[in-house]
Amino acid sequence: MDAGTSDRIKHAANTDAVRKALIQYFMTKGFDRSFDRMMYPSILQDLPVFVPMLEQKIEIVPHAMAVDPAGGKATMGWNLFVLGTHRMYLGESYHDNIIDLARQIGNGIIEVPERGFGAAKRQTTPRRIVAFITRVLGEHKDGYIDLTQATAGTANQPNRVANNMANQFFTKSGYGT
């Protein structure tokens, strides 16, 4: 077998390992019965931390779409970036308490609003997310992940989720500069 064939087989096996880790992640999030249910966008905030092999490959980025200070409401859009440039729109979340939303952003985790999952539109499904991530990683040389180093136990550090989210929001929005 030549080196090119061997590399393609390793990359395919690598992508399959990522797919299995994503499936396990969504099953722990309560999607064990159906991967076709709509998903509230903010529940993905901890994905790069709880699937450590993806920490350097994906990013979940919220952005303000509309803010009504008089009414105390805000609409947030959510994007998933894979390898920095491949974007998937995850949906919109609606928040009735802008002060509480600001506190959540400061803490690093945006929670599901009191209205629950009905407070979101244009959502996607775990099946589409798994397919998107594995397709992008499988098609690009940079999508190869060293599984021996990527499985280090970072899931034991819950503060990393909050710190990662707060840093992403502030650096991407310009608020932190």
Sequence and secondary structure as in RCSB ss.txt:
>XXXX:A:sequence
MDAGTSDRIKHAANTDAVRKALIQYFMTKGFDRSFDRMMYPSILQDLPVFVPMLEQKIEIVPHAMAVDPAGGKAT
MGWNLFVLGTHRMYLGESYHDNIIDLARQIGNGIIEVPERGFGAAKRQTTPRRIVAFITRVLGEHKDGYIDLTQA
TAGTANQPNRVANNMANQFFTKSGYGT
>XXXX:A:secstr
  HHHHHHHHHHHHHHHHHHHHHHHHHHTT SS TTS B GGGGGGHHHHSGGGTTTEEEEEEEEEEETTTTEEE
EEEEEEETTTEEEEEEEEEES HHHHHHHHHHT     TTGGGGEES B HHHHHHHHHHHHHHSGGG   HHHH
TSS TT HHHHHHHHHHHHHHHHSTT 
